[in-house]
Structure formats: C-alpha cells, structure tokens
Amino acid sequence: MTEAEESELKTRLRLKWIPWDEGFDPVRADEYERFLSLHVDEQTDIVRKMSAEEGALYIYLSESRIQYGKA
C-alpha cells in the first residue's frame, strides 16, 4: 500500500494511525467503518464477543478514531 493510499484510508475511516501490527486488513475497511460508526456501548458489546486477538484490533481502531483530529 502506498503512502497516499494509506493516507486516504486513514482519512476515510477517520483514524490517527492504522493498527497494522494488530491485523488491520484494508480489504475489510467497510466492516471497520460500520463498526466505528456505532455508539461506544455497541462497540463494546461486539468486542466482548470476539477473541482476544480480534478484539485487540477493534480496540485499537476505536482508540485511533478517538485520537483522530487531536493535536
């Protein structure tokens, strides 16, 4: 993935960073976008039902979204 593509993806998902090391897969960007559009309580319920590994990815996505736009 080029820097421009990564930048576009971060902007689209409103992420400060992309959690590559946690298993981020750009093919699943639509799925991540739907998850991030949910209220935090709904996100928490979903993450609780995931494996620890998959849950970590979604926690990092949420954290990156929170940091988006902060200095």
PDB file of N, CA, C and O in Angstrom, chain B, residues numbered from 101:
ATOM      1  N   MET B 101       0.850  -1.166   0.000  1.00  0.00           N
ATOM      2  CA  MET B 101       0.000   0.000   0.000  1.00  0.00           C
ATOM      3  C   MET B 101       0.899   1.233   0.000  1.00  0.00           C
ATOM      4  O   MET B 101       1.847   1.323   0.780  1.00  0.00           O
ATOM      5  N   THR B 102       0.594   2.173  -0.875  1.00  0.00           N
ATOM      6  CA  THR B 102       1.382   3.398  -0.956  1.00  0.00           C
ATOM      7  C   THR B 102       1.030   4.330   0.202  1.00  0.00           C
ATOM      8  O   THR B 102       0.011   4.149   0.868  1.00  0.00           O
ATOM      9  N   GLU B 103       1.869   5.313   0.430  1.00  0.00           N
ATOM     10  CA  GLU B 103       1.590   6.310   1.468  1.00  0.00           C
ATOM     11  C   GLU B 103       0.300   7.052   1.172  1.00  0.00           C
ATOM     12  O   GLU B 103      -0.478   7.342   2.081  1.00  0.00           O
ATOM     13  N   ALA B 104       0.071   7.362  -0.098  1.00  0.00           N
ATOM     14  CA  ALA B 104      -1.149   8.075  -0.484  1.00  0.00           C
ATOM     15  C   ALA B 104      -2.385   7.234  -0.202  1.00  0.00           C
ATOM     16  O   ALA B 104      -3.387   7.755   0.288  1.00  0.00           O
ATOM     17  N   GLU B 105      -2.329   5.941  -0.503  1.00  0.00           N
ATOM     18  CA  GLU B 105      -3.460   5.050  -0.231  1.00  0.00           C
ATOM     19  C   GLU B 105      -3.708   4.927   1.264  1.00  0.00           C
ATOM     20  O   GLU B 105      -4.853   4.925   1.716  1.00  0.00           O
ATOM     21  N   GLU B 106      -2.623   4.826   2.030  1.00  0.00           N
ATOM     22  CA  GLU B 106      -2.762   4.735   3.488  1.00  0.00           C
ATOM     23  C   GLU B 106      -3.369   6.020   4.044  1.00  0.00           C
ATOM     24  O   GLU B 106      -4.239   5.976   4.913  1.00  0.00           O
ATOM     25  N   SER B 107      -2.913   7.149   3.548  1.00  0.00           N
ATOM     26  CA  SER B 107      -3.446   8.436   3.997  1.00  0.00           C
ATOM     27  C   SER B 107      -4.934   8.554   3.665  1.00  0.00           C
ATOM     28  O   SER B 107      -5.722   9.035   4.480  1.00  0.00           O
ATOM     29  N   GLU B 108      -5.305   8.117   2.480  1.00  0.00           N
ATOM     30  CA  GLU B 108      -6.713   8.143   2.072  1.00  0.00           C
ATOM     31  C   GLU B 108      -7.557   7.243   2.976  1.00  0.00           C
ATOM     32  O   GLU B 108      -8.671   7.607   3.354  1.00  0.00           O
ATOM     33  N   LEU B 109      -7.033   6.085   3.315  1.00  0.00           N
ATOM     34  CA  LEU B 109      -7.738   5.148   4.180  1.00  0.00           C
ATOM     35  C   LEU B 109      -7.896   5.730   5.588  1.00  0.00           C
ATOM     36  O   LEU B 109      -8.963   5.612   6.190  1.00  0.00           O
ATOM     37  N   LYS B 110      -6.850   6.350   6.108  1.00  0.00           N
ATOM     38  CA  LYS B 110      -6.935   6.976   7.430  1.00  0.00           C
ATOM     39  C   LYS B 110      -7.983   8.089   7.427  1.00  0.00           C
ATOM     40  O   LYS B 110      -8.747   8.226   8.382  1.00  0.00           O
ATOM     41  N   THR B 111      -8.016   8.873   6.367  1.00  0.00           N
ATOM     42  CA  THR B 111      -8.998   9.946   6.267  1.00  0.00           C
ATOM     43  C   THR B 111     -10.408   9.372   6.166  1.00  0.00           C
ATOM     44  O   THR B 111     -11.316   9.841   6.853  1.00  0.00           O
ATOM     45  N   ARG B 112     -10.596   8.384   5.336  1.00  0.00           N
ATOM     46  CA  ARG B 112     -11.912   7.765   5.161  1.00  0.00           C
ATOM     47  C   ARG B 112     -12.448   7.208   6.477  1.00  0.00           C
ATOM     48  O   ARG B 112     -13.615   7.407   6.814  1.00  0.00           O
ATOM     49  N   LEU B 113     -11.585   6.508   7.222  1.00  0.00           N
ATOM     50  CA  LEU B 113     -12.009   5.885   8.477  1.00  0.00           C
ATOM     51  C   LEU B 113     -11.855   6.822   9.674  1.00  0.00           C
ATOM     52  O   LEU B 113     -12.236   6.482  10.794  1.00  0.00           O
ATOM     53  N   ARG B 114     -11.289   8.016   9.420  1.00  0.00           N
ATOM     54  CA  ARG B 114     -11.027   8.998  10.469  1.00  0.00           C
ATOM     55  C   ARG B 114     -10.177   8.377  11.581  1.00  0.00           C
ATOM     56  O   ARG B 114     -10.557   8.370  12.752  1.00  0.00           O
ATOM     57  N   LEU B 115      -9.013   7.857  11.175  1.00  0.00           N
ATOM     58  CA  LEU B 115      -8.077   7.223  12.090  1.00  0.00           C
ATOM     59  C   LEU B 115      -6.796   8.043  12.184  1.00  0.00           C
ATOM     60  O   LEU B 115      -6.318   8.581  11.185  1.00  0.00           O
ATOM     61  N   LYS B 116      -6.256   8.133  13.368  1.00  0.00           N
ATOM     62  CA  LYS B 116      -4.969   8.814  13.569  1.00  0.00           C
ATOM     63  C   LYS B 116      -3.838   7.941  13.022  1.00  0.00           C
ATOM     64  O   LYS B 116      -2.879   8.444  12.436  1.00  0.00           O
ATOM     65  N   TRP B 117      -3.964   6.615  13.226  1.00  0.00           N
ATOM     66  CA  TRP B 117      -2.990   5.656  12.722  1.00  0.00           C
ATOM     67  C   TRP B 117      -3.734   4.387  12.334  1.00  0.00           C
ATOM     68  O   TRP B 117      -4.876   4.179  12.742  1.00  0.00           O
ATOM     69  N   ILE B 118      -3.092   3.554  11.558  1.00  0.00           N
ATOM     70  CA  ILE B 118      -3.682   2.272  11.162  1.00  0.00           C
ATOM     71  C   ILE B 118      -2.984   1.174  11.955  1.00  0.00           C
ATOM     72  O   ILE B 118      -1.758   1.064  11.915  1.00  0.00           O
ATOM     73  N   PRO B 119      -3.751   0.363  12.671  1.00  0.00           N
ATOM     74  CA  PRO B 119      -3.149  -0.684  13.503  1.00  0.00           C
ATOM     75  C   PRO B 119      -2.732  -1.922  12.699  1.00  0.00           C
ATOM     76  O   PRO B 119      -3.320  -2.995  12.833  1.00  0.00           O
ATOM     77  N   TRP B 120      -1.716  -1.749  11.870  1.00  0.00           N
ATOM     78  CA  TRP B 120      -1.232  -2.839  11.020  1.00  0.00           C
ATOM     79  C   TRP B 120      -0.792  -4.044  11.846  1.00  0.00           C
ATOM     80  O   TRP B 120      -1.120  -5.184  11.519  1.00  0.00           O
ATOM     81  N   ASP B 121      -0.046  -3.781  12.918  1.00  0.00           N
ATOM     82  CA  ASP B 121       0.510  -4.876  13.728  1.00  0.00           C
ATOM     83  C   ASP B 121      -0.567  -5.714  14.411  1.00  0.00           C
ATOM     84  O   ASP B 121      -0.314  -6.855  14.798  1.00  0.00           O
ATOM     85  N   GLU B 122      -1.754  -5.159  14.559  1.00  0.00           N
ATOM     86  CA  GLU B 122      -2.852  -5.882  15.205  1.00  0.00           C
ATOM     87  C   GLU B 122      -3.706  -6.643  14.201  1.00  0.00           C
ATOM     88  O   GLU B 122      -4.708  -7.253  14.576  1.00  0.00           O
ATOM     89  N   GLY B 123      -3.320  -6.613  12.927  1.00  0.00           N
ATOM     90  CA  GLY B 123      -4.017  -7.400  11.920  1.00  0.00           C
ATOM     91  C   GLY B 123      -4.953  -6.621  11.019  1.00  0.00           C
ATOM     92  O   GLY B 123      -5.809  -7.212  10.362  1.00  0.00           O
ATOM     93  N   PHE B 124      -4.806  -5.302  10.975  1.00  0.00           N
ATOM     94  CA  PHE B 124      -5.650  -4.497  10.092  1.00  0.00           C
ATOM     95  C   PHE B 124      -5.533  -5.000   8.662  1.00  0.00           C
ATOM     96  O   PHE B 124      -4.431  -5.196   8.149  1.00  0.00           O
ATOM     97  N   ASP B 125      -6.683  -5.208   8.024  1.00  0.00           N
ATOM     98  CA  ASP B 125      -6.744  -5.687   6.646  1.00  0.00           C
ATOM     99  C   ASP B 125      -7.535  -4.673   5.824  1.00  0.00           C
ATOM    100  O   ASP B 125      -8.740  -4.530   6.034  1.00  0.00           O
ATOM    101  N   PRO B 126      -6.895  -3.967   4.898  1.00  0.00           N
ATOM    102  CA  PRO B 126      -7.597  -2.934   4.131  1.00  0.00           C
ATOM    103  C   PRO B 126      -8.803  -3.467   3.359  1.00  0.00           C
ATOM    104  O   PRO B 126      -9.714  -2.703   3.039  1.00  0.00           O
ATOM    105  N   VAL B 127      -8.823  -4.751   3.061  1.00  0.00           N
ATOM    106  CA  VAL B 127      -9.966  -5.348   2.361  1.00  0.00           C
ATOM    107  C   VAL B 127     -11.220  -5.271   3.237  1.00  0.00           C
ATOM    108  O   VAL B 127     -12.338  -5.258   2.723  1.00  0.00           O
ATOM    109  N   ARG B 128     -11.031  -5.219   4.554  1.00  0.00           N
ATOM    110  CA  ARG B 128     -12.153  -5.191   5.494  1.00  0.00           C
ATOM    111  C   ARG B 128     -12.524  -3.767   5.918  1.00  0.00           C
ATOM    112  O   ARG B 128     -13.219  -3.586   6.917  1.00  0.00           O
ATOM    113  N   ALA B 129     -12.071  -2.761   5.174  1.00  0.00           N
ATOM    114  CA  ALA B 129     -12.298  -1.362   5.535  1.00  0.00           C
ATOM    115  C   ALA B 129     -13.784  -1.040   5.716  1.00  0.00           C
ATOM    116  O   ALA B 129     -14.137  -0.279   6.617  1.00  0.00           O
ATOM    117  N   ASP B 130     -14.650  -1.599   4.886  1.00  0.00           N
ATOM    118  CA  ASP B 130     -16.086  -1.332   5.034  1.00  0.00           C
ATOM    119  C   ASP B 130     -16.602  -1.855   6.368  1.00  0.00           C
ATOM    120  O   ASP B 130     -17.404  -1.199   7.032  1.00  0.00           O
ATOM    121  N   GLU B 131     -16.143  -3.025   6.751  1.00  0.00           N
ATOM    122  CA  GLU B 131     -16.525  -3.617   8.035  1.00  0.00           C
ATOM    123  C   GLU B 131     -16.049  -2.730   9.199  1.00  0.00           C
ATOM    124  O   GLU B 131     -16.800  -2.475  10.140  1.00  0.00           O
ATOM    125  N   TYR B 132     -14.809  -2.272   9.121  1.00  0.00           N
ATOM    126  CA  TYR B 132     -14.276  -1.398  10.167  1.00  0.00           C
ATOM    127  C   TYR B 132     -15.066  -0.091  10.226  1.00  0.00           C
ATOM    128  O   TYR B 132     -15.351   0.423  11.307  1.00  0.00           O
ATOM    129  N   GLU B 133     -15.411   0.432   9.071  1.00  0.00           N
ATOM    130  CA  GLU B 133     -16.163   1.683   9.011  1.00  0.00           C
ATOM    131  C   GLU B 133     -17.531   1.525   9.689  1.00  0.00           C
ATOM    132  O   GLU B 133     -17.962   2.403  10.437  1.00  0.00           O
ATOM    133  N   ARG B 134     -18.208   0.407   9.426  1.00  0.00           N
ATOM    134  CA  ARG B 134     -19.509   0.154  10.077  1.00  0.00           C
ATOM    135  C   ARG B 134     -19.334   0.060  11.590  1.00  0.00           C
ATOM    136  O   ARG B 134     -20.118   0.637  12.343  1.00  0.00           O
ATOM    137  N   PHE B 135     -18.310  -0.664  12.037  1.00  0.00           N
ATOM    138  CA  PHE B 135     -18.045  -0.797  13.461  1.00  0.00           C
ATOM    139  C   PHE B 135     -17.806   0.573  14.088  1.00  0.00           C
ATOM    140  O   PHE B 135     -18.374   0.885  15.135  1.00  0.00           O
ATOM    141  N   LEU B 136     -16.980   1.377  13.461  1.00  0.00           N
ATOM    142  CA  LEU B 136     -16.631   2.681  14.016  1.00  0.00           C
ATOM    143  C   LEU B 136     -17.802   3.655  14.015  1.00  0.00           C
ATOM    144  O   LEU B 136     -17.783   4.641  14.753  1.00  0.00           O
ATOM    145  N   SER B 137     -18.819   3.396  13.202  1.00  0.00           N
ATOM    146  CA  SER B 137     -19.987   4.275  13.167  1.00  0.00           C
ATOM    147  C   SER B 137     -20.955   3.996  14.322  1.00  0.00           C
ATOM    148  O   SER B 137     -21.878   4.774  14.564  1.00  0.00           O
ATOM    149  N   LEU B 138     -20.741   2.890  15.030  1.00  0.00           N
ATOM    150  CA  LEU B 138     -21.607   2.514  16.138  1.00  0.00           C
ATOM    151  C   LEU B 138     -21.285   3.317  17.396  1.00  0.00           C
ATOM    152  O   LEU B 138     -20.177   3.828  17.558  1.00  0.00           O
ATOM    153  N   HIS B 139     -22.269   3.416  18.277  1.00  0.00           N
ATOM    154  CA  HIS B 139     -22.061   4.033  19.586  1.00  0.00           C
ATOM    155  C   HIS B 139     -21.071   3.178  20.371  1.00  0.00           C
ATOM    156  O   HIS B 139     -20.994   1.966  20.171  1.00  0.00           O
ATOM    157  N   VAL B 140     -20.329   3.802  21.247  1.00  0.00           N
ATOM    158  CA  VAL B 140     -19.292   3.102  22.007  1.00  0.00           C
ATOM    159  C   VAL B 140     -19.858   1.913  22.783  1.00  0.00           C
ATOM    160  O   VAL B 140     -19.172   0.898  22.914  1.00  0.00           O
ATOM    161  N   ASP B 141     -21.068   2.001  23.295  1.00  0.00           N
ATOM    162  CA  ASP B 141     -21.668   0.867  24.007  1.00  0.00           C
ATOM    163  C   ASP B 141     -21.874  -0.330  23.078  1.00  0.00           C
ATOM    164  O   ASP B 141     -21.654  -1.476  23.471  1.00  0.00           O
ATOM    165  N   GLU B 142     -22.293  -0.057  21.852  1.00  0.00           N
ATOM    166  CA  GLU B 142     -22.470  -1.128  20.870  1.00  0.00           C
ATOM    167  C   GLU B 142     -21.125  -1.730  20.477  1.00  0.00           C
ATOM    168  O   GLU B 142     -21.003  -2.944  20.319  1.00  0.00           O
ATOM    169  N   GLN B 143     -20.124  -0.880  20.323  1.00  0.00           N
ATOM    170  CA  GLN B 143     -18.786  -1.355  20.007  1.00  0.00           C
ATOM    171  C   GLN B 143     -18.282  -2.284  21.114  1.00  0.00           C
ATOM    172  O   GLN B 143     -17.724  -3.347  20.842  1.00  0.00           O
ATOM    173  N   THR B 144     -18.486  -1.871  22.349  1.00  0.00           N
ATOM    174  CA  THR B 144     -18.039  -2.670  23.492  1.00  0.00           C
ATOM    175  C   THR B 144     -18.706  -4.034  23.501  1.00  0.00           C
ATOM    176  O   THR B 144     -18.045  -5.046  23.730  1.00  0.00           O
ATOM    177  N   ASP B 145     -20.008  -4.072  23.255  1.00  0.00           N
ATOM    178  CA  ASP B 145     -20.732  -5.346  23.213  1.00  0.00           C
ATOM    179  C   ASP B 145     -20.174  -6.270  22.141  1.00  0.00           C
ATOM    180  O   ASP B 145     -20.029  -7.473  22.362  1.00  0.00           O
ATOM    181  N   ILE B 146     -19.867  -5.712  20.994  1.00  0.00           N
ATOM    182  CA  ILE B 146     -19.329  -6.505  19.887  1.00  0.00           C
ATOM    183  C   ILE B 146     -17.948  -7.055  20.241  1.00  0.00           C
ATOM    184  O   ILE B 146     -17.672  -8.236  20.031  1.00  0.00           O
ATOM    185  N   VAL B 147     -17.088  -6.197  20.776  1.00  0.00           N
ATOM    186  CA  VAL B 147     -15.716  -6.597  21.098  1.00  0.00           C
ATOM    187  C   VAL B 147     -15.707  -7.695  22.162  1.00  0.00           C
ATOM    188  O   VAL B 147     -14.868  -8.594  22.119  1.00  0.00           O
ATOM    189  N   ARG B 148     -16.622  -7.624  23.101  1.00  0.00           N
ATOM    190  CA  ARG B 148     -16.679  -8.639  24.170  1.00  0.00           C
ATOM    191  C   ARG B 148     -16.928 -10.039  23.621  1.00  0.00           C
ATOM    192  O   ARG B 148     -16.553 -11.025  24.256  1.00  0.00           O
ATOM    193  N   LYS B 149     -17.545 -10.138  22.473  1.00  0.00           N
ATOM    194  CA  LYS B 149     -17.874 -11.432  21.877  1.00  0.00           C
ATOM    195  C   LYS B 149     -16.756 -11.959  20.978  1.00  0.00           C
ATOM    196  O   LYS B 149     -16.854 -13.067  20.449  1.00  0.00           O
ATOM    197  N   MET B 150     -15.704 -11.177  20.804  1.00  0.00           N
ATOM    198  CA  MET B 150     -14.602 -11.548  19.918  1.00  0.00           C
ATOM    199  C   MET B 150     -13.501 -12.268  20.676  1.00  0.00           C
ATOM    200  O   MET B 150     -13.431 -12.218  21.904  1.00  0.00           O
ATOM    201  N   SER B 151     -12.646 -12.934  19.920  1.00  0.00           N
ATOM    202  CA  SER B 151     -11.432 -13.489  20.520  1.00  0.00           C
ATOM    203  C   SER B 151     -10.557 -12.323  20.981  1.00  0.00           C
ATOM    204  O   SER B 151     -10.735 -11.190  20.534  1.00  0.00           O
ATOM    205  N   ALA B 152      -9.629 -12.605  21.863  1.00  0.00           N
ATOM    206  CA  ALA B 152      -8.744 -11.559  22.381  1.00  0.00           C
ATOM    207  C   ALA B 152      -7.965 -10.890  21.250  1.00  0.00           C
ATOM    208  O   ALA B 152      -7.797  -9.671  21.237  1.00  0.00           O
ATOM    209  N   GLU B 153      -7.493 -11.696  20.304  1.00  0.00           N
ATOM    210  CA  GLU B 153      -6.693 -11.155  19.196  1.00  0.00           C
ATOM    211  C   GLU B 153      -7.522 -10.217  18.313  1.00  0.00           C
ATOM    212  O   GLU B 153      -7.095  -9.104  18.005  1.00  0.00           O
ATOM    213  N   GLU B 154      -8.702 -10.673  17.912  1.00  0.00           N
ATOM    214  CA  GLU B 154      -9.548  -9.834  17.058  1.00  0.00           C
ATOM    215  C   GLU B 154     -10.044  -8.626  17.831  1.00  0.00           C
ATOM    216  O   GLU B 154     -10.113  -7.524  17.285  1.00  0.00           O
ATOM    217  N   GLY B 155     -10.390  -8.821  19.092  1.00  0.00           N
ATOM    218  CA  GLY B 155     -10.855  -7.713  19.925  1.00  0.00           C
ATOM    219  C   GLY B 155      -9.818  -6.617  20.048  1.00  0.00           C
ATOM    220  O   GLY B 155     -10.153  -5.433  20.054  1.00  0.00           O
ATOM    221  N   ALA B 156      -8.539  -7.016  20.149  1.00  0.00           N
ATOM    222  CA  ALA B 156      -7.466  -6.025  20.251  1.00  0.00           C
ATOM    223  C   ALA B 156      -7.451  -5.121  19.032  1.00  0.00           C
ATOM    224  O   ALA B 156      -7.268  -3.911  19.165  1.00  0.00           O
ATOM    225  N   LEU B 157      -7.639  -5.680  17.854  1.00  0.00           N
ATOM    226  CA  LEU B 157      -7.669  -4.869  16.640  1.00  0.00           C
ATOM    227  C   LEU B 157      -8.765  -3.813  16.730  1.00  0.00           C
ATOM    228  O   LEU B 157      -8.530  -2.643  16.428  1.00  0.00           O
ATOM    229  N   TYR B 158      -9.948  -4.221  17.140  1.00  0.00           N
ATOM    230  CA  TYR B 158     -11.072  -3.292  17.199  1.00  0.00           C
ATOM    231  C   TYR B 158     -10.911  -2.259  18.305  1.00  0.00           C
ATOM    232  O   TYR B 158     -11.384  -1.130  18.172  1.00  0.00           O
ATOM    233  N   ILE B 159     -10.252  -2.632  19.387  1.00  0.00           N
ATOM    234  CA  ILE B 159      -9.954  -1.654  20.437  1.00  0.00           C
ATOM    235  C   ILE B 159      -8.979  -0.605  19.904  1.00  0.00           C
ATOM    236  O   ILE B 159      -9.146   0.591  20.144  1.00  0.00           O
ATOM    237  N   TYR B 160      -7.959  -1.067  19.177  1.00  0.00           N
ATOM    238  CA  TYR B 160      -7.017  -0.120  18.581  1.00  0.00           C
ATOM    239  C   TYR B 160      -7.690   0.770  17.535  1.00  0.00           C
ATOM    240  O   TYR B 160      -7.361   1.952  17.431  1.00  0.00           O
ATOM    241  N   LEU B 161      -8.616   0.224  16.768  1.00  0.00           N
ATOM    242  CA  LEU B 161      -9.360   1.047  15.815  1.00  0.00           C
ATOM    243  C   LEU B 161     -10.126   2.149  16.543  1.00  0.00           C
ATOM    244  O   LEU B 161     -10.108   3.308  16.129  1.00  0.00           O
ATOM    245  N   SER B 162     -10.795   1.776  17.624  1.00  0.00           N
ATOM    246  CA  SER B 162     -11.551   2.760  18.401  1.00  0.00           C
ATOM    247  C   SER B 162     -10.634   3.828  18.979  1.00  0.00           C
ATOM    248  O   SER B 162     -10.957   5.016  18.940  1.00  0.00           O
ATOM    249  N   GLU B 163      -9.499   3.411  19.513  1.00  0.00           N
ATOM    250  CA  GLU B 163      -8.548   4.357  20.091  1.00  0.00           C
ATOM    251  C   GLU B 163      -7.998   5.300  19.010  1.00  0.00           C
ATOM    252  O   GLU B 163      -7.862   6.501  19.244  1.00  0.00           O
ATOM    253  N   SER B 164      -7.689   4.761  17.847  1.00  0.00           N
ATOM    254  CA  SER B 164      -7.190   5.578  16.756  1.00  0.00           C
ATOM    255  C   SER B 164      -8.246   6.585  16.306  1.00  0.00           C
ATOM    256  O   SER B 164      -7.915   7.715  15.947  1.00  0.00           O
ATOM    257  N   ARG B 165      -9.497   6.182  16.325  1.00  0.00           N
ATOM    258  CA  ARG B 165     -10.596   7.091  15.959  1.00  0.00           C
ATOM    259  C   ARG B 165     -10.706   8.210  16.989  1.00  0.00           C
ATOM    260  O   ARG B 165     -10.906   9.370  16.629  1.00  0.00           O
ATOM    261  N   ILE B 166     -10.575   7.866  18.274  1.00  0.00           N
ATOM    262  CA  ILE B 166     -10.646   8.872  19.333  1.00  0.00           C
ATOM    263  C   ILE B 166      -9.526   9.911  19.154  1.00  0.00           C
ATOM    264  O   ILE B 166      -9.740  11.108  19.343  1.00  0.00           O
ATOM    265  N   GLN B 167      -8.334   9.430  18.788  1.00  0.00           N
ATOM    266  CA  GLN B 167      -7.180  10.312  18.639  1.00  0.00           C
ATOM    267  C   GLN B 167      -7.241  11.145  17.354  1.00  0.00           C
ATOM    268  O   GLN B 167      -6.551  12.158  17.238  1.00  0.00           O
ATOM    269  N   TYR B 168      -8.062  10.722  16.396  1.00  0.00           N
ATOM    270  CA  TYR B 168      -8.153  11.431  15.117  1.00  0.00           C
ATOM    271  C   TYR B 168      -8.605  12.866  15.371  1.00  0.00           C
ATOM    272  O   TYR B 168      -9.587  13.093  16.078  1.00  0.00           O
ATOM    273  N   GLY B 169      -7.923  13.789  14.823  1.00  0.00           N
ATOM    274  CA  GLY B 169      -8.311  15.184  14.955  1.00  0.00           C
ATOM    275  C   GLY B 169      -7.705  15.871  16.170  1.00  0.00           C
ATOM    276  O   GLY B 169      -7.756  17.097  16.273  1.00  0.00           O
ATOM    277  N   LYS B 170      -7.128  15.098  17.097  1.00  0.00           N
ATOM    278  CA  LYS B 170      -6.446  15.714  18.234  1.00  0.00           C
ATOM    279  C   LYS B 170      -5.046  16.106  17.797  1.00  0.00           C
ATOM    280  O   LYS B 170      -4.446  15.475  16.927  1.00  0.00           O
ATOM    281  N   ALA B 171      -4.555  17.132  18.403  1.00  0.00           N
ATOM    282  CA  ALA B 171      -3.213  17.639  18.041  1.00  0.00           C
ATOM    283  C   ALA B 171      -2.123  16.672  18.405  1.00  0.00           C
ATOM    284  O   ALA B 171      -0.948  16.949  18.167  1.00  0.00           O
TER     285      ALA B 171
END
